[in-house]
Amino acid sequence: MMRNELKTAGMAGIFGLLLSVPYLILAVIRSLYAFSPEITGLYAAIVIGSIITTILFLRGFILLGERLKNRFLVVASYLLLISGVAFFAYDLVSLGFPNMENIFIASLVAVLLGAVNALFGFGILKLESKFGSIASIAGFL
């Protein structure tokens, strides 16, 4: 059972990585120009896909942390899950309310996500005893 969930999490991570390319391209375009309704729909679909892949991907780290009794990884994964979903939800809601966006909120989100990602990296580093140097590399990245 857990093996299948970890495979699903891994596939979600790959799919999420692939989704990040059009997401980032459209986010840059969105910051420069107004979207047409068609592009807005595409962007919304990509954001929803990103929410789903984030949940599935981080669920794998939660399961891994629980199995290996790495409480730090479990907590960091939940924090990253909550902050990641909140970020994407804010991005989705701001499509309908363009005045919601401002530099202060964007800066705050960047700092918070950076801090949570650092905690997540430390949690992965704690897996080094079980997985060797690959955990060190993944935790550092």
ROKE-677789 format. One record per atom (N, C-alpha, C): x, y, z; atom name; residue in one letter. Coordinates in nm, 3 decimals. Example, Ala and Ser with C-alpha at 12.3 -4.5 7.8 and 13.67 -1.06 7.14 Angstrom:
REM residues 2
{px: 1.319; py: -0.569; pz: 0.780; atom: N; res: A}
{px: 1.230; py: -0.450; pz: 0.780; atom: CA; res: A}
{px: 1.320; py: -0.330; pz: 0.780; atom: C; res: A}
{px: 1.285; py: -0.225; pz: 0.708; atom: N; res: S}
{px: 1.367; py: -0.106; pz: 0.714; atom: CA; res: S}
{px: 1.290; py: 0.003; pz: 0.787; atom: C; res: S}
This chain:
REM residues 141
{px: 0.083; py: -0.120; pz: 0.000; atom: N; res: M}
{px: 0.000; py: 0.000; pz: 0.000; atom: CA; res: M}
{px: 0.086; py: 0.125; pz: 0.000; atom: C; res: M}
{px: 0.181; py: 0.133; pz: 0.096; atom: N; res: M}
{px: 0.265; py: 0.252; pz: 0.104; atom: CA; res: M}
{px: 0.351; py: 0.267; pz: -0.020; atom: C; res: M}
{px: 0.396; py: 0.155; pz: -0.075; atom: N; res: R}
{px: 0.480; py: 0.159; pz: -0.196; atom: CA; res: R}
{px: 0.404; py: 0.227; pz: -0.310; atom: C; res: R}
{px: 0.276; py: 0.195; pz: -0.326; atom: N; res: N}
{px: 0.196; py: 0.258; pz: -0.432; atom: CA; res: N}
{px: 0.176; py: 0.407; pz: -0.406; atom: C; res: N}
{px: 0.156; py: 0.443; pz: -0.280; atom: N; res: E}
{px: 0.139; py: 0.584; pz: -0.247; atom: CA; res: E}
{px: 0.267; py: 0.662; pz: -0.273; atom: C; res: E}
{px: 0.381; py: 0.601; pz: -0.245; atom: N; res: L}
{px: 0.508; py: 0.668; pz: -0.273; atom: CA; res: L}
{px: 0.533; py: 0.681; pz: -0.423; atom: C; res: L}
{px: 0.492; py: 0.580; pz: -0.499; atom: N; res: K}
{px: 0.503; py: 0.590; pz: -0.645; atom: CA; res: K}
{px: 0.414; py: 0.702; pz: -0.698; atom: C; res: K}
{px: 0.293; py: 0.709; pz: -0.645; atom: N; res: T}
{px: 0.201; py: 0.817; pz: -0.685; atom: CA; res: T}
{px: 0.261; py: 0.953; pz: -0.651; atom: C; res: T}
{px: 0.321; py: 0.962; pz: -0.533; atom: N; res: A}
{px: 0.384; py: 1.088; pz: -0.491; atom: CA; res: A}
{px: 0.499; py: 1.123; pz: -0.585; atom: C; res: A}
{px: 0.578; py: 1.025; pz: -0.621; atom: N; res: G}
{px: 0.689; py: 1.049; pz: -0.714; atom: CA; res: G}
{px: 0.641; py: 1.095; pz: -0.850; atom: C; res: G}
{px: 0.536; py: 1.030; pz: -0.901; atom: N; res: M}
{px: 0.480; py: 1.072; pz: -1.030; atom: CA; res: M}
{px: 0.420; py: 1.212; pz: -1.021; atom: C; res: M}
{px: 0.356; py: 1.243; pz: -0.908; atom: N; res: A}
{px: 0.301; py: 1.377; pz: -0.888; atom: CA; res: A}
{px: 0.413; py: 1.480; pz: -0.886; atom: C; res: A}
{px: 0.526; py: 1.445; pz: -0.825; atom: N; res: G}
{px: 0.641; py: 1.536; pz: -0.823; atom: CA; res: G}
{px: 0.693; py: 1.564; pz: -0.963; atom: C; res: G}
{px: 0.702; py: 1.461; pz: -1.046; atom: N; res: I}
{px: 0.748; py: 1.479; pz: -1.184; atom: CA; res: I}
{px: 0.647; py: 1.563; pz: -1.262; atom: C; res: I}
{px: 0.519; py: 1.531; pz: -1.249; atom: N; res: F}
{px: 0.416; py: 1.606; pz: -1.319; atom: CA; res: F}
{px: 0.412; py: 1.751; pz: -1.271; atom: C; res: F}
{px: 0.429; py: 1.771; pz: -1.141; atom: N; res: G}
{px: 0.432; py: 1.907; pz: -1.086; atom: CA; res: G}
{px: 0.550; py: 1.987; pz: -1.140; atom: C; res: G}
{px: 0.664; py: 1.920; pz: -1.155; atom: N; res: L}
{px: 0.782; py: 1.984; pz: -1.212; atom: CA; res: L}
{px: 0.755; py: 2.025; pz: -1.357; atom: C; res: L}
{px: 0.690; py: 1.936; pz: -1.431; atom: N; res: L}
{px: 0.655; py: 1.968; pz: -1.570; atom: CA; res: L}
{px: 0.554; py: 2.083; pz: -1.577; atom: C; res: L}
{px: 0.461; py: 2.087; pz: -1.484; atom: N; res: L}
{px: 0.363; py: 2.196; pz: -1.480; atom: CA; res: L}
{px: 0.427; py: 2.330; pz: -1.445; atom: C; res: L}
{px: 0.539; py: 2.326; pz: -1.374; atom: N; res: S}
{px: 0.600; py: 2.451; pz: -1.331; atom: CA; res: S}
{px: 0.652; py: 2.534; pz: -1.448; atom: C; res: S}
{px: 0.687; py: 2.471; pz: -1.558; atom: N; res: V}
{px: 0.738; py: 2.546; pz: -1.674; atom: CA; res: V}
{px: 0.630; py: 2.636; pz: -1.733; atom: C; res: V}
{px: 0.514; py: 2.581; pz: -1.774; atom: N; res: P}
{px: 0.411; py: 2.673; pz: -1.826; atom: CA; res: P}
{px: 0.358; py: 2.767; pz: -1.718; atom: C; res: P}
{px: 0.355; py: 2.722; pz: -1.593; atom: N; res: Y}
{px: 0.309; py: 2.809; pz: -1.485; atom: CA; res: Y}
{px: 0.398; py: 2.933; pz: -1.475; atom: C; res: Y}
{px: 0.528; py: 2.912; pz: -1.473; atom: N; res: L}
{px: 0.621; py: 3.024; pz: -1.459; atom: CA; res: L}
{px: 0.616; py: 3.117; pz: -1.581; atom: C; res: L}
{px: 0.607; py: 3.058; pz: -1.699; atom: N; res: I}
{px: 0.597; py: 3.140; pz: -1.821; atom: CA; res: I}
{px: 0.471; py: 3.226; pz: -1.817; atom: C; res: I}
{px: 0.358; py: 3.164; pz: -1.783; atom: N; res: L}
{px: 0.232; py: 3.240; pz: -1.777; atom: CA; res: L}
{px: 0.231; py: 3.341; pz: -1.662; atom: C; res: L}
{px: 0.297; py: 3.310; pz: -1.552; atom: N; res: A}
{px: 0.303; py: 3.405; pz: -1.441; atom: CA; res: A}
{px: 0.380; py: 3.530; pz: -1.481; atom: C; res: A}
{px: 0.487; py: 3.511; pz: -1.556; atom: N; res: V}
{px: 0.563; py: 3.628; pz: -1.604; atom: CA; res: V}
{px: 0.479; py: 3.709; pz: -1.702; atom: C; res: V}
{px: 0.413; py: 3.641; pz: -1.794; atom: N; res: I}
{px: 0.327; py: 3.711; pz: -1.890; atom: CA; res: I}
{px: 0.215; py: 3.783; pz: -1.816; atom: C; res: I}
{px: 0.159; py: 3.717; pz: -1.714; atom: N; res: R}
{px: 0.050; py: 3.779; pz: -1.636; atom: CA; res: R}
{px: 0.096; py: 3.906; pz: -1.566; atom: C; res: R}
{px: 0.220; py: 3.908; pz: -1.522; atom: N; res: S}
{px: 0.270; py: 4.028; pz: -1.454; atom: CA; res: S}
{px: 0.292; py: 4.144; pz: -1.551; atom: C; res: S}
{px: 0.301; py: 4.114; pz: -1.679; atom: N; res: L}
{px: 0.326; py: 4.218; pz: -1.778; atom: CA; res: L}
{px: 0.202; py: 4.261; pz: -1.856; atom: C; res: L}
{px: 0.111; py: 4.167; pz: -1.880; atom: N; res: Y}
{px: -0.005; py: 4.193; pz: -1.964; atom: CA; res: Y}
{px: -0.131; py: 4.135; pz: -1.900; atom: C; res: Y}
{px: -0.245; py: 4.184; pz: -1.946; atom: N; res: A}
{px: -0.373; py: 4.127; pz: -1.902; atom: CA; res: A}
{px: -0.399; py: 3.999; pz: -1.982; atom: C; res: A}
{px: -0.455; py: 3.901; pz: -1.914; atom: N; res: F}
{px: -0.488; py: 3.774; pz: -1.979; atom: CA; res: F}
{px: -0.621; py: 3.784; pz: -2.053; atom: C; res: F}
{px: -0.630; py: 3.713; pz: -2.166; atom: N; res: S}
{px: -0.759; py: 3.694; pz: -2.230; atom: CA; res: S}
{px: -0.833; py: 3.587; pz: -2.151; atom: C; res: S}
{px: -0.965; py: 3.576; pz: -2.168; atom: N; res: P}
{px: -1.040; py: 3.472; pz: -2.093; atom: CA; res: P}
{px: -0.988; py: 3.330; pz: -2.118; atom: C; res: P}
{px: -0.944; py: 3.303; pz: -2.240; atom: N; res: E}
{px: -0.892; py: 3.169; pz: -2.271; atom: CA; res: E}
{px: -0.764; py: 3.139; pz: -2.193; atom: C; res: E}
{px: -0.676; py: 3.237; pz: -2.190; atom: N; res: I}
{px: -0.550; py: 3.219; pz: -2.119; atom: CA; res: I}
{px: -0.575; py: 3.213; pz: -1.968; atom: C; res: I}
{px: -0.671; py: 3.291; pz: -1.921; atom: N; res: T}
{px: -0.707; py: 3.287; pz: -1.779; atom: CA; res: T}
{px: -0.753; py: 3.147; pz: -1.740; atom: C; res: T}
{px: -0.835; py: 3.085; pz: -1.825; atom: N; res: G}
{px: -0.882; py: 2.948; pz: -1.800; atom: CA; res: G}
{px: -0.768; py: 2.848; pz: -1.800; atom: C; res: G}
{px: -0.675; py: 2.862; pz: -1.892; atom: N; res: L}
{px: -0.558; py: 2.774; pz: -1.898; atom: CA; res: L}
{px: -0.473; py: 2.792; pz: -1.772; atom: C; res: L}
{px: -0.450; py: 2.917; pz: -1.734; atom: N; res: Y}
{px: -0.371; py: 2.947; pz: -1.615; atom: CA; res: Y}
{px: -0.437; py: 2.888; pz: -1.490; atom: C; res: Y}
{px: -0.568; py: 2.904; pz: -1.480; atom: N; res: A}
{px: -0.643; py: 2.849; pz: -1.365; atom: CA; res: A}
{px: -0.630; py: 2.697; pz: -1.362; atom: C; res: A}
{px: -0.638; py: 2.632; pz: -1.478; atom: N; res: A}
{px: -0.625; py: 2.486; pz: -1.483; atom: CA; res: A}
{px: -0.485; py: 2.443; pz: -1.438; atom: C; res: A}
{px: -0.384; py: 2.518; pz: -1.479; atom: N; res: I}
{px: -0.247; py: 2.486; pz: -1.438; atom: CA; res: I}
{px: -0.230; py: 2.504; pz: -1.287; atom: C; res: I}
{px: -0.289; py: 2.610; pz: -1.232; atom: N; res: V}
{px: -0.281; py: 2.634; pz: -1.087; atom: CA; res: V}
{px: -0.352; py: 2.522; pz: -1.011; atom: C; res: V}
{px: -0.469; py: 2.481; pz: -1.057; atom: N; res: I}
{px: -0.542; py: 2.372; pz: -0.992; atom: CA; res: I}
{px: -0.461; py: 2.242; pz: -1.001; atom: C; res: I}
{px: -0.401; py: 2.216; pz: -1.117; atom: N; res: G}
{px: -0.314; py: 2.100; pz: -1.131; atom: CA; res: G}
{px: -0.195; py: 2.107; pz: -1.037; atom: C; res: G}
{px: -0.142; py: 2.226; pz: -1.018; atom: N; res: S}
{px: -0.030; py: 2.246; pz: -0.926; atom: CA; res: S}
{px: -0.071; py: 2.218; pz: -0.782; atom: C; res: S}
{px: -0.191; py: 2.258; pz: -0.746; atom: N; res: I}
{px: -0.241; py: 2.230; pz: -0.610; atom: CA; res: I}
{px: -0.251; py: 2.078; pz: -0.589; atom: C; res: I}
{px: -0.307; py: 2.009; pz: -0.686; atom: N; res: I}
{px: -0.325; py: 1.864; pz: -0.675; atom: CA; res: I}
{px: -0.190; py: 1.793; pz: -0.667; atom: C; res: I}
{px: -0.096; py: 1.831; pz: -0.755; atom: N; res: T}
{px: 0.034; py: 1.765; pz: -0.753; atom: CA; res: T}
{px: 0.112; py: 1.797; pz: -0.626; atom: C; res: T}
{px: 0.097; py: 1.919; pz: -0.574; atom: N; res: T}
{px: 0.164; py: 1.955; pz: -0.449; atom: CA; res: T}
{px: 0.114; py: 1.868; pz: -0.334; atom: C; res: T}
{px: -0.017; py: 1.852; pz: -0.326; atom: N; res: I}
{px: -0.075; py: 1.769; pz: -0.220; atom: CA; res: I}
{px: -0.026; py: 1.624; pz: -0.230; atom: C; res: I}
{px: -0.032; py: 1.568; pz: -0.349; atom: N; res: L}
{px: 0.009; py: 1.428; pz: -0.366; atom: CA; res: L}
{px: 0.159; py: 1.410; pz: -0.343; atom: C; res: L}
{px: 0.240; py: 1.503; pz: -0.391; atom: N; res: F}
{px: 0.384; py: 1.493; pz: -0.375; atom: CA; res: F}
{px: 0.425; py: 1.501; pz: -0.228; atom: C; res: F}
{px: 0.373; py: 1.599; pz: -0.159; atom: N; res: L}
{px: 0.411; py: 1.617; pz: -0.019; atom: CA; res: L}
{px: 0.351; py: 1.509; pz: 0.070; atom: C; res: L}
{px: 0.242; py: 1.450; pz: 0.028; atom: N; res: R}
{px: 0.186; py: 1.336; pz: 0.102; atom: CA; res: R}
{px: 0.288; py: 1.222; pz: 0.108; atom: C; res: R}
{px: 0.365; py: 1.205; pz: 0.002; atom: N; res: G}
{px: 0.469; py: 1.104; pz: 0.001; atom: CA; res: G}
{px: 0.576; py: 1.130; pz: 0.107; atom: C; res: G}
{px: 0.614; py: 1.257; pz: 0.125; atom: N; res: F}
{px: 0.713; py: 1.290; pz: 0.227; atom: CA; res: F}
{px: 0.655; py: 1.276; pz: 0.368; atom: C; res: F}
{px: 0.527; py: 1.303; pz: 0.382; atom: N; res: I}
{px: 0.463; py: 1.282; pz: 0.512; atom: CA; res: I}
{px: 0.465; py: 1.133; pz: 0.548; atom: C; res: I}
{px: 0.429; py: 1.049; pz: 0.452; atom: N; res: L}
{px: 0.432; py: 0.904; pz: 0.476; atom: CA; res: L}
{px: 0.573; py: 0.854; pz: 0.504; atom: C; res: L}
{px: 0.669; py: 0.904; pz: 0.428; atom: N; res: L}
{px: 0.807; py: 0.865; pz: 0.449; atom: CA; res: L}
{px: 0.857; py: 0.907; pz: 0.587; atom: C; res: L}
{px: 0.825; py: 1.029; pz: 0.625; atom: N; res: G}
{px: 0.864; py: 1.078; pz: 0.757; atom: CA; res: G}
{px: 0.801; py: 0.997; pz: 0.869; atom: C; res: G}
{px: 0.673; py: 0.960; pz: 0.853; atom: N; res: E}
{px: 0.606; py: 0.879; pz: 0.955; atom: CA; res: E}
{px: 0.668; py: 0.740; pz: 0.963; atom: C; res: E}
{px: 0.695; py: 0.682; pz: 0.848; atom: N; res: R}
{px: 0.752; py: 0.546; pz: 0.845; atom: CA; res: R}
{px: 0.892; py: 0.542; pz: 0.909; atom: C; res: R}
{px: 0.970; py: 0.646; pz: 0.883; atom: N; res: L}
{px: 1.108; py: 0.650; pz: 0.934; atom: CA; res: L}
{px: 1.120; py: 0.723; pz: 1.067; atom: C; res: L}
{px: 1.006; py: 0.758; pz: 1.124; atom: N; res: K}
{px: 1.001; py: 0.828; pz: 1.253; atom: CA; res: K}
{px: 1.083; py: 0.958; pz: 1.252; atom: C; res: K}
{px: 1.069; py: 1.030; pz: 1.141; atom: N; res: N}
{px: 1.135; py: 1.160; pz: 1.125; atom: CA; res: N}
{px: 1.028; py: 1.267; pz: 1.143; atom: C; res: N}
{px: 1.001; py: 1.301; pz: 1.267; atom: N; res: R}
{px: 0.894; py: 1.396; pz: 1.301; atom: CA; res: R}
{px: 0.919; py: 1.533; pz: 1.237; atom: C; res: R}
{px: 1.045; py: 1.572; pz: 1.229; atom: N; res: F}
{px: 1.079; py: 1.701; pz: 1.170; atom: CA; res: F}
{px: 1.034; py: 1.706; pz: 1.024; atom: C; res: F}
{px: 1.058; py: 1.598; pz: 0.949; atom: N; res: L}
{px: 1.016; py: 1.592; pz: 0.809; atom: CA; res: L}
{px: 0.865; py: 1.596; pz: 0.797; atom: C; res: L}
{px: 0.796; py: 1.528; pz: 0.886; atom: N; res: V}
{px: 0.649; py: 1.528; pz: 0.882; atom: CA; res: V}
{px: 0.595; py: 1.668; pz: 0.905; atom: C; res: V}
{px: 0.644; py: 1.736; pz: 1.007; atom: N; res: V}
{px: 0.597; py: 1.872; pz: 1.038; atom: CA; res: V}
{px: 0.632; py: 1.968; pz: 0.925; atom: C; res: V}
{px: 0.757; py: 1.959; pz: 0.875; atom: N; res: A}
{px: 0.798; py: 2.048; pz: 0.766; atom: CA; res: A}
{px: 0.715; py: 2.022; pz: 0.640; atom: C; res: A}
{px: 0.682; py: 1.896; pz: 0.614; atom: N; res: S}
{px: 0.600; py: 1.863; pz: 0.497; atom: CA; res: S}
{px: 0.459; py: 1.921; pz: 0.510; atom: C; res: S}
{px: 0.402; py: 1.910; pz: 0.630; atom: N; res: Y}
{px: 0.270; py: 1.969; pz: 0.651; atom: CA; res: Y}
{px: 0.275; py: 2.122; pz: 0.635; atom: C; res: Y}
{px: 0.379; py: 2.184; pz: 0.689; atom: N; res: L}
{px: 0.392; py: 2.329; pz: 0.674; atom: CA; res: L}
{px: 0.406; py: 2.369; pz: 0.528; atom: C; res: L}
{px: 0.487; py: 2.293; pz: 0.454; atom: N; res: L}
{px: 0.505; py: 2.321; pz: 0.312; atom: CA; res: L}
{px: 0.375; py: 2.296; pz: 0.236; atom: C; res: L}
{px: 0.304; py: 2.192; pz: 0.273; atom: N; res: L}
{px: 0.176; py: 2.162; pz: 0.210; atom: CA; res: L}
{px: 0.078; py: 2.276; pz: 0.231; atom: C; res: L}
{px: 0.065; py: 2.321; pz: 0.353; atom: N; res: I}
{px: -0.028; py: 2.430; pz: 0.385; atom: CA; res: I}
{px: 0.012; py: 2.559; pz: 0.314; atom: C; res: I}
{px: 0.141; py: 2.593; pz: 0.321; atom: N; res: S}
{px: 0.184; py: 2.719; pz: 0.259; atom: CA; res: S}
{px: 0.178; py: 2.711; pz: 0.107; atom: C; res: S}
{px: 0.212; py: 2.596; pz: 0.050; atom: N; res: G}
{px: 0.205; py: 2.581; pz: -0.095; atom: CA; res: G}
{px: 0.063; py: 2.590; pz: -0.148; atom: C; res: G}
{px: -0.028; py: 2.521; pz: -0.082; atom: N; res: V}
{px: -0.169; py: 2.527; pz: -0.124; atom: CA; res: V}
{px: -0.224; py: 2.668; pz: -0.103; atom: C; res: V}
{px: -0.186; py: 2.734; pz: 0.006; atom: N; res: A}
{px: -0.231; py: 2.871; pz: 0.030; atom: CA; res: A}
{px: -0.179; py: 2.965; pz: -0.079; atom: C; res: A}
{px: -0.052; py: 2.946; pz: -0.119; atom: N; res: F}
{px: 0.005; py: 3.028; pz: -0.225; atom: CA; res: F}
{px: -0.072; py: 3.010; pz: -0.355; atom: C; res: F}
{px: -0.094; py: 2.885; pz: -0.395; atom: N; res: F}
{px: -0.166; py: 2.860; pz: -0.521; atom: CA; res: F}
{px: -0.311; py: 2.907; pz: -0.512; atom: C; res: F}
{px: -0.374; py: 2.890; pz: -0.397; atom: N; res: A}
{px: -0.513; py: 2.937; pz: -0.380; atom: CA; res: A}
{px: -0.519; py: 3.089; pz: -0.393; atom: C; res: A}
{px: -0.423; py: 3.157; pz: -0.331; atom: N; res: Y}
{px: -0.416; py: 3.304; pz: -0.344; atom: CA; res: Y}
{px: -0.398; py: 3.344; pz: -0.490; atom: C; res: Y}
{px: -0.311; py: 3.272; pz: -0.559; atom: N; res: D}
{px: -0.286; py: 3.300; pz: -0.701; atom: CA; res: D}
{px: -0.414; py: 3.280; pz: -0.782; atom: C; res: D}
{px: -0.487; py: 3.176; pz: -0.750; atom: N; res: L}
{px: -0.612; py: 3.147; pz: -0.821; atom: CA; res: L}
{px: -0.717; py: 3.253; pz: -0.792; atom: C; res: L}
{px: -0.734; py: 3.290; pz: -0.667; atom: N; res: V}
{px: -0.833; py: 3.391; pz: -0.628; atom: CA; res: V}
{px: -0.798; py: 3.527; pz: -0.688; atom: C; res: V}
{px: -0.669; py: 3.557; pz: -0.693; atom: N; res: S}
{px: -0.628; py: 3.688; pz: -0.746; atom: CA; res: S}
{px: -0.656; py: 3.702; pz: -0.895; atom: C; res: S}
{px: -0.685; py: 3.592; pz: -0.964; atom: N; res: L}
{px: -0.725; py: 3.602; pz: -1.105; atom: CA; res: L}
{px: -0.855; py: 3.681; pz: -1.118; atom: C; res: L}
{px: -0.946; py: 3.659; pz: -1.024; atom: N; res: G}
{px: -1.074; py: 3.729; pz: -1.027; atom: CA; res: G}
{px: -1.070; py: 3.866; pz: -0.963; atom: C; res: G}
{px: -0.967; py: 3.891; pz: -0.885; atom: N; res: F}
{px: -0.953; py: 4.019; pz: -0.815; atom: CA; res: F}
{px: -0.811; py: 4.073; pz: -0.837; atom: C; res: F}
{px: -0.787; py: 4.133; pz: -0.953; atom: N; res: P}
{px: -0.651; py: 4.177; pz: -0.984; atom: CA; res: P}
{px: -0.595; py: 4.281; pz: -0.887; atom: C; res: P}
{px: -0.680; py: 4.353; pz: -0.815; atom: N; res: N}
{px: -0.631; py: 4.453; pz: -0.720; atom: CA; res: N}
{px: -0.572; py: 4.390; pz: -0.595; atom: C; res: N}
{px: -0.593; py: 4.257; pz: -0.577; atom: N; res: M}
{px: -0.539; py: 4.188; pz: -0.460; atom: CA; res: M}
{px: -0.387; py: 4.181; pz: -0.463; atom: C; res: M}
{px: -0.332; py: 4.183; pz: -0.583; atom: N; res: E}
{px: -0.188; py: 4.166; pz: -0.596; atom: CA; res: E}
{px: -0.115; py: 4.295; pz: -0.560; atom: C; res: E}
{px: -0.014; py: 4.281; pz: -0.478; atom: N; res: N}
{px: 0.076; py: 4.393; pz: -0.454; atom: CA; res: N}
{px: 0.211; py: 4.341; pz: -0.410; atom: C; res: N}
{px: 0.309; py: 4.425; pz: -0.412; atom: N; res: I}
{px: 0.447; py: 4.384; pz: -0.386; atom: CA; res: I}
{px: 0.467; py: 4.337; pz: -0.243; atom: C; res: I}
{px: 0.394; py: 4.395; pz: -0.148; atom: N; res: F}
{px: 0.409; py: 4.355; pz: -0.008; atom: CA; res: F}
{px: 0.366; py: 4.210; pz: 0.012; atom: C; res: F}
{px: 0.250; py: 4.176; pz: -0.041; atom: N; res: I}
{px: 0.200; py: 4.039; pz: -0.025; atom: CA; res: I}
{px: 0.292; py: 3.940; pz: -0.096; atom: C; res: I}
{px: 0.336; py: 3.975; pz: -0.216; atom: N; res: A}
{px: 0.426; py: 3.887; pz: -0.290; atom: CA; res: A}
{px: 0.557; py: 3.866; pz: -0.215; atom: C; res: A}
{px: 0.610; py: 3.971; pz: -0.155; atom: N; res: S}
{px: 0.735; py: 3.960; pz: -0.079; atom: CA; res: S}
{px: 0.715; py: 3.875; pz: 0.045; atom: C; res: S}
{px: 0.605; py: 3.895; pz: 0.114; atom: N; res: L}
{px: 0.576; py: 3.817; pz: 0.234; atom: CA; res: L}
{px: 0.564; py: 3.669; pz: 0.201; atom: C; res: L}
{px: 0.493; py: 3.639; pz: 0.094; atom: N; res: V}
{px: 0.477; py: 3.500; pz: 0.051; atom: CA; res: V}
{px: 0.612; py: 3.440; pz: 0.016; atom: C; res: V}
{px: 0.697; py: 3.514; pz: -0.054; atom: N; res: A}
{px: 0.829; py: 3.463; pz: -0.092; atom: CA; res: A}
{px: 0.913; py: 3.431; pz: 0.031; atom: C; res: A}
{px: 0.911; py: 3.519; pz: 0.130; atom: N; res: V}
{px: 0.990; py: 3.496; pz: 0.252; atom: CA; res: V}
{px: 0.936; py: 3.375; pz: 0.329; atom: C; res: V}
{px: 0.804; py: 3.367; pz: 0.345; atom: N; res: L}
{px: 0.745; py: 3.255; pz: 0.418; atom: CA; res: L}
{px: 0.770; py: 3.121; pz: 0.348; atom: C; res: L}
{px: 0.752; py: 3.118; pz: 0.216; atom: N; res: L}
{px: 0.777; py: 2.994; pz: 0.143; atom: CA; res: L}
{px: 0.924; py: 2.956; pz: 0.148; atom: C; res: L}
{px: 1.012; py: 3.054; pz: 0.144; atom: N; res: G}
{px: 1.155; py: 3.026; pz: 0.155; atom: CA; res: G}
{px: 1.189; py: 2.965; pz: 0.290; atom: C; res: G}
{px: 1.133; py: 3.020; pz: 0.396; atom: N; res: A}
{px: 1.159; py: 2.966; pz: 0.531; atom: CA; res: A}
{px: 1.106; py: 2.824; pz: 0.545; atom: C; res: A}
{px: 0.986; py: 2.801; pz: 0.496; atom: N; res: V}
{px: 0.927; py: 2.667; pz: 0.506; atom: CA; res: V}
{px: 1.006; py: 2.568; pz: 0.420; atom: C; res: V}
{px: 1.051; py: 2.610; pz: 0.303; atom: N; res: N}
{px: 1.133; py: 2.522; pz: 0.219; atom: CA; res: N}
{px: 1.265; py: 2.488; pz: 0.286; atom: C; res: N}
{px: 1.323; py: 2.583; pz: 0.358; atom: N; res: A}
{px: 1.447; py: 2.556; pz: 0.431; atom: CA; res: A}
{px: 1.423; py: 2.449; pz: 0.539; atom: C; res: A}
{px: 1.313; py: 2.461; pz: 0.612; atom: N; res: L}
{px: 1.279; py: 2.360; pz: 0.712; atom: CA; res: L}
{px: 1.260; py: 2.223; pz: 0.648; atom: C; res: L}
{px: 1.194; py: 2.221; pz: 0.534; atom: N; res: F}
{px: 1.171; py: 2.097; pz: 0.460; atom: CA; res: F}
{px: 1.305; py: 2.035; pz: 0.420; atom: C; res: F}
{px: 1.397; py: 2.118; pz: 0.373; atom: N; res: G}
{px: 1.530; py: 2.070; pz: 0.335; atom: CA; res: G}
{px: 1.604; py: 2.009; pz: 0.453; atom: C; res: G}
{px: 1.593; py: 2.072; pz: 0.571; atom: N; res: F}
{px: 1.656; py: 2.015; pz: 0.691; atom: CA; res: F}
{px: 1.594; py: 1.880; pz: 0.726; atom: C; res: F}
{px: 1.463; py: 1.869; pz: 0.707; atom: N; res: G}
{px: 1.397; py: 1.741; pz: 0.733; atom: CA; res: G}
{px: 1.448; py: 1.632; pz: 0.641; atom: C; res: G}
{px: 1.471; py: 1.666; pz: 0.515; atom: N; res: I}
{px: 1.525; py: 1.568; pz: 0.420; atom: CA; res: I}
{px: 1.669; py: 1.534; pz: 0.456; atom: C; res: I}
{px: 1.746; py: 1.634; pz: 0.500; atom: N; res: L}
{px: 1.885; py: 1.606; pz: 0.541; atom: CA; res: L}
{px: 1.891; py: 1.503; pz: 0.653; atom: C; res: L}
{px: 1.790; py: 1.499; pz: 0.738; atom: N; res: K}
{px: 1.788; py: 1.402; pz: 0.848; atom: CA; res: K}
{px: 1.770; py: 1.259; pz: 0.798; atom: C; res: K}
{px: 1.739; py: 1.242; pz: 0.670; atom: N; res: L}
{px: 1.724; py: 1.109; pz: 0.612; atom: CA; res: L}
{px: 1.857; py: 1.051; pz: 0.565; atom: C; res: L}
{px: 1.964; py: 1.127; pz: 0.582; atom: N; res: E}
{px: 2.094; py: 1.085; pz: 0.530; atom: CA; res: E}
{px: 2.138; py: 0.949; pz: 0.586; atom: C; res: E}
{px: 2.108; py: 0.922; pz: 0.710; atom: N; res: S}
{px: 2.150; py: 0.794; pz: 0.769; atom: CA; res: S}
{px: 2.081; py: 0.676; pz: 0.701; atom: C; res: S}
{px: 1.962; py: 0.696; pz: 0.647; atom: N; res: K}
{px: 1.889; py: 0.588; pz: 0.581; atom: CA; res: K}
{px: 1.917; py: 0.580; pz: 0.431; atom: C; res: K}
{px: 1.936; py: 0.697; pz: 0.367; atom: N; res: F}
{px: 1.945; py: 0.702; pz: 0.221; atom: CA; res: F}
{px: 2.080; py: 0.750; pz: 0.167; atom: C; res: F}
{px: 2.171; py: 0.787; pz: 0.254; atom: N; res: G}
{px: 2.305; py: 0.826; pz: 0.212; atom: CA; res: G}
{px: 2.312; py: 0.964; pz: 0.148; atom: C; res: G}
{px: 2.404; py: 0.977; pz: 0.056; atom: N; res: S}
{px: 2.433; py: 1.108; pz: -0.001; atom: CA; res: S}
{px: 2.318; py: 1.166; pz: -0.084; atom: C; res: S}
{px: 2.232; py: 1.081; pz: -0.136; atom: N; res: I}
{px: 2.118; py: 1.133; pz: -0.215; atom: CA; res: I}
{px: 2.028; py: 1.221; pz: -0.129; atom: C; res: I}
{px: 2.013; py: 1.186; pz: -0.002; atom: N; res: A}
{px: 1.934; py: 1.268; pz: 0.090; atom: CA; res: A}
{px: 2.004; py: 1.401; pz: 0.115; atom: C; res: A}
{px: 2.136; py: 1.399; pz: 0.124; atom: N; res: S}
{px: 2.212; py: 1.523; pz: 0.143; atom: CA; res: S}
{px: 2.193; py: 1.617; pz: 0.024; atom: C; res: S}
{px: 2.202; py: 1.561; pz: -0.094; atom: N; res: I}
{px: 2.188; py: 1.641; pz: -0.215; atom: CA; res: I}
{px: 2.046; py: 1.696; pz: -0.225; atom: C; res: I}
{px: 1.946; py: 1.611; pz: -0.205; atom: N; res: A}
{px: 1.806; py: 1.654; pz: -0.213; atom: CA; res: A}
{px: 1.774; py: 1.757; pz: -0.105; atom: C; res: A}
{px: 1.824; py: 1.737; pz: 0.014; atom: N; res: G}
{px: 1.799; py: 1.832; pz: 0.123; atom: CA; res: G}
{px: 1.862; py: 1.966; pz: 0.097; atom: C; res: G}
{px: 1.979; py: 1.966; pz: 0.037; atom: N; res: F}
{px: 2.047; py: 2.092; pz: 0.006; atom: CA; res: F}
{px: 1.973; py: 2.168; pz: -0.103; atom: C; res: F}
{px: 1.923; py: 2.095; pz: -0.203; atom: N; res: L}
{px: 1.851; py: 2.160; pz: -0.314; atom: CA; res: L}
{px: 1.719; py: 2.212; pz: -0.267; atom: C; res: L}
